[in-house]
Amino acid sequence: MNVSTSFIITGLFVFALAGFLGFETIRRVPRLLHTPLMALTNALSAISLVGSLVVLGRDYSTYATILGFIAVVASTINVVGGFLITDKMLRMFKPREKMKKPAPAEAEAAS
């Protein structure tokens, strides 16, 4: 499969444009919505993981197989790290247990 230079330049342009658009979109999201947004990006990363597994499993050229392997590793790191961060963010919203006050009988016995 021969890839032309104009195809590569167009692909890089779309990638850069998507990066800038994604950065501007994420930057304007209120802090309250970061947890649902993180869950959505984890789902998108999982979709890219499935796609990269398909590329890795097919009988393409060595170059495509290496890129597929790199995509699998990067997507896996992104998905696992995203779920860990989302779990940590959700734990921040759980109410903490309050310390129990000693019963009056226990307080008098201690003194």
BELGILIN-V634364 format. One record per residue. N is the residue number from 1. SS is DSSP state (h for helix, s for strand, l for the rest). PHI is phi as a letter, one per 40 degrees, with the letter a starting at -180 (NA if undefined). NEAR is the number of other C-alpha atoms within 8 Angstrom. Layout:
BEGIN
n;ss;phi;near
N;SS;PHI;NEAR
N;SS;PHI;NEAR
END
This chain:
BEGIN
n;ss;phi;near
1;l;NA;2
2;l;c;3
3;l;b;6
4;l;c;6
5;h;c;6
6;h;c;6
7;h;c;8
8;h;c;9
9;h;c;8
10;h;c;8
11;h;c;8
12;h;c;8
13;h;c;8
14;h;c;8
15;h;c;8
16;h;c;8
17;h;c;8
18;h;c;8
19;h;c;8
20;h;c;8
21;h;c;8
22;h;c;8
23;h;c;8
24;h;c;8
25;h;c;8
26;h;c;7
27;h;c;6
28;l;c;6
29;l;c;8
30;l;c;6
31;h;c;5
32;h;c;5
33;h;c;8
34;h;c;9
35;h;c;10
36;h;c;7
37;h;c;8
38;h;c;10
39;h;c;11
40;h;c;8
41;h;c;9
42;h;c;12
43;h;c;9
44;h;c;8
45;h;c;11
46;h;c;11
47;h;c;8
48;h;c;9
49;h;c;12
50;h;c;8
51;h;c;8
52;h;c;12
53;h;c;11
54;h;c;8
55;h;c;11
56;h;c;12
57;h;c;6
58;l;c;6
59;l;c;5
60;l;c;7
61;l;c;6
62;h;c;6
63;h;c;6
64;h;c;10
65;h;c;11
66;h;c;9
67;h;c;8
68;h;c;12
69;h;c;11
70;h;c;8
71;h;c;10
72;h;c;11
73;h;c;8
74;h;c;8
75;h;c;12
76;h;c;10
77;h;c;8
78;h;c;10
79;h;c;12
80;h;c;8
81;h;c;8
82;h;c;12
83;h;c;10
84;h;c;8
85;h;c;8
86;h;c;11
87;h;c;8
88;h;c;8
89;h;c;9
90;h;c;9
91;h;c;7
92;h;c;7
93;l;c;6
94;l;c;6
95;l;c;5
96;l;c;4
97;l;c;4
98;l;c;4
99;l;c;4
100;l;c;4
101;l;c;4
102;l;c;6
103;l;c;6
104;h;d;6
105;h;c;6
106;h;c;8
107;h;c;9
108;h;c;7
109;h;c;6
110;h;c;5
111;l;c;4
END
